[in-house]
Amino acid sequence: MTVSKISDTALQDLVGVEVGLRGIVARFAARHATPDQLDCLDAILDEADDLLILVVQRTRDGHIPQGHLNQLLDTMQRFNDTLEACAGNPVLSRLLDQARVFSKAERRTRQLERIAQDTTFGLNRYSSHRALVRALRARDSAAAEAILIEDARGGLNDLLHAPRSAKDLGTP
């Protein structure tokens, strides 16, 4: 079996589709999320905040806290899954699953590689999650969509354009 490499154009097209679908998820979530679901999103972010504090402190002390880092990434995945559930549209969820640029495993691997290279990776977009929940609570579907589109586009571009390590380039 031969696996062909996807062209840069096709990859950018796929990014556009995933970003667009994520925006639609936010738009639907603003319309359909229940107060309990919104409280759950806030609780997940509270948990992520606590983990982030631990990760930052331990990293500052010169240690990469792999366990806490994986917990934080799991927590943020739970946030994304809960957000999809808030949209209340299983067809949209299936379409998004089919259009993802990276599988969950590949996304995790890339995230961990980026964090190992730059411990501040992803922190510049972290605050957008609270802004998203505020937009959802306000039932502002346009703002929720815009916030998620910007976050998704930034996240995918960061993962796609990761600096290559010497190992990736075939250098000893």
N, C-alpha and C positions, 0 to 999 in steps of 0.2 A: 504494500500500500504506500502511496506517495501522498504527502500532505503538501499542498501548494501554499505559497505565501500570498496573503491577501494584499492587494495593491494599496498604496497610500490613499488613492482616491476612494476606493471601496471602503477602506477603514474610516475615512472622514465621513463618508455617507452613513456608515453604521453609527458613528458617534452622534451625528445629527439626529438620527432616528431615536437612539436611546435617550438623548437629552430631551427631545420633543416629548417622548412618551412619559419621561419623569415629570416634565412640566404639567402634562395632563393629569398625572396622578395627584399632584399638588392641587390642581384646580378642582378635581373631583373631591379630594379630601376636604377642602374648604367648604364644600357644599354639604358633605355627608357625614363628617366626623361627629361622633357623639361627645358630650362632655366627658364621659368616662374615658373614651379613647384619647382625648386631648390631655386629660390628667395623666394618663399612662405615658404619653409622649414626654410630658414634663418630668415624670418620675424617672424615665429612662435617661433623660438628659442630666438629672440630678446625680444619678449613679455614674454616668460618664464623667461629670465634673469631678467627683471624688476620685475616680480612677486616674483622670488626667493630672490631678494634683500629685498623686503618688508617682506617676510616671515622670513628671517634670522634676520632682524632688530627687528621685533616685538617679535620674539621668544627670542632673546637676552634680550629684555626688560621684559621678564617674561610672555608674552601672547602667546597663540597659536592662530594665526589668521586664524580661520577655513574658513572664506570666501575666503581669498587670497590663502589658501592652496588648497581649492577645485578648484579655478580658475587655479592654477598652474597645478594640476592634469588633469583638462579638457584640458588645453593647450597642455600638453604632449600627451594626447590621440589624440588630433587633429594632432599633429606631426606624430604619428604612423599611423593614418588614411590617412594622406597626403602621407606618405611614401608608403603605400600600393597602393595608386592611381598612384604613380610614376612608380610602377612596370608594370602597364598596363596589368594585367593578372587577370581577374575576376575569373577564375577557381582556381588560386592560393589563392585568397582572400577567396573564399568559403571553400577551404580545410583548411586554417588557422583558419577560424571561427569554423569549426568542431573539430579541434584538440587543441583548447585552453584549458589549464589546469584549468583556472579560467574564469568564466563569467566576463564581465566588472564590474558588481555590486560587485561580490565577490572580485575581484582584488582591487577595490576602498576601500572596507571595510578593507581588509588586509593591504593595504598601509596606511590608516589612523590609524589603530591600531599600526602599526610599528612606524609611525612618533610620535604618542603619547608616545610610550615607548622610542624612540631615535630620537631626533630632527635632527640628522645628517643622518638619514636613506636615502639611495639612492643618496646622494651627491657624493659619490665616483665614481659613474657611469655617472653622469650628463654630464661631459665634452666629453664623447664618442659621444654625438649627433652632436657636431660641427665637430669632426673627421669624422663621417659618412658622413656628407654633403660635406666635402672636398673630400672624396673618391668618392662620387657620381659625383661631379663636374669634377674630374679627369677621370671619366669613368673607375675607377679601381674597377671592379666587385669583384675581389678576396679580396681586402682590405675591401670593403664595407661589404661583406659577413662575413669576420672574425670579424670585429668590432661589427656587429649586433649579431652574434652568442655569442660572449663573453658577451655583454650587456644583451641579453635575458636570457642566462644561469644564469648569476649572479642575475638578477632580479627575476627569477622564484625560484631559490634556496633560496634567501633571504625571499621570501614570503612563501615558503613551510616550511622553518625551523625557522619560527618566534618563539621567546620565548613565551611560553604559559602563559597567565595571570592566576591569582588565580581563576577567574570566569570560565575560560575555563577548568580548572582542577577540578572544582566542589568544590573548597575550599571557605568557606565564607570569 
